């Protein structure tokens, strides 16, 4: 069965430091992959997505993610974190041919310290 | 960008009453919308897929008679929690798929926080 794993429940980084949030998936074929961000009490905002092509994907707010088929990973990165990046981050895989259903990882809560 | 709205943003109701939550795609047509439920500090769990003009498809374990979904137009889907009980208290989030903008891209509403007393 398809699944998404975000190994880190909570990460704390210093403002200005680099960030990498991990995401591993289990899927039979090449999946559609997404990263979303959620601020407290809010809905989800799409940061970036991967469907095909270049495995390094650029998103909004300075985020990028790299699809590595051999590792079944789609890690999210940002070279310099800002205090406003503190939020919950969700990785999701879209089920091809299933009408767009998304399976979400457990989420990673990012805290940013001054 | 694509905007999805939800109404109301928060609702408090008494146990046994029904609550309707609206999800609207404001600047695009959505033949498919999704309803999720999120408990505190947890991930989103898909409840059902709402297709315009047809019956919703419910995920395993979701009571279709309790969570009524109607998708009467290309821009509106509603979720009605019937005979709500305290255990139905949760954060309900909808999303809408913009088929014209690339496959499988969903845009999420801001969520509705339901508290059943």
Contacts between the chains, C-beta under 8 A, distances in Angstrom:
chain1	res1	chain2	res2	distance
A	32	B	103	6.9
A	32	B	104	4.7
A	36	B	108	7.3
A	41	B	91	7.9
A	41	B	111	7.2
A	41	B	113	7.2
A	42	B	110	5.8
A	42	B	111	6.6
A	43	B	4	7.6
A	43	B	6	7.6
A	43	B	93	5.5
A	43	B	108	4.2
A	43	B	109	5.1
A	43	B	110	4.3
A	43	B	111	4.9
A	44	B	44	7.6
A	44	B	93	7.0
A	44	B	95	7.6
A	44	B	108	4.1
A	45	B	108	7.3
A	46	B	105	7.2
A	46	B	106	7.8
A	46	B	107	7.0
A	46	B	108	7.9
A	49	B	105	6.4
A	51	B	102	7.1
A	51	B	103	6.4
A	51	B	104	7.4
A	90	B	43	6.6
A	90	B	44	7.1
A	94	B	104	4.1
A	96	B	104	7.8
A	99	B	32	5.9
A	99	B	49	6.1
A	99	B	51	7.8
A	99	B	97	8.0
A	100	B	32	5.9
A	100	B	34	7.5
A	100	B	49	8.0
A	100	B	97	4.7
A	100	B	103	7.7
A	100	B	104	4.7
A	100	B	106	6.3
A	101	B	34	7.3
A	101	B	46	6.3
A	101	B	49	6.5
A	102	B	34	7.5
A	102	B	44	8.0
A	102	B	46	7.1
A	102	B	95	7.9
A	102	B	104	8.0
A	102	B	106	6.3
A	103	B	46	7.8
A	104	B	43	4.7
A	104	B	44	4.9
A	104	B	45	8.0
A	105	B	43	6.5
A	106	B	42	7.5
A	106	B	43	5.0
A	107	B	42	7.6
A	107	B	43	5.2
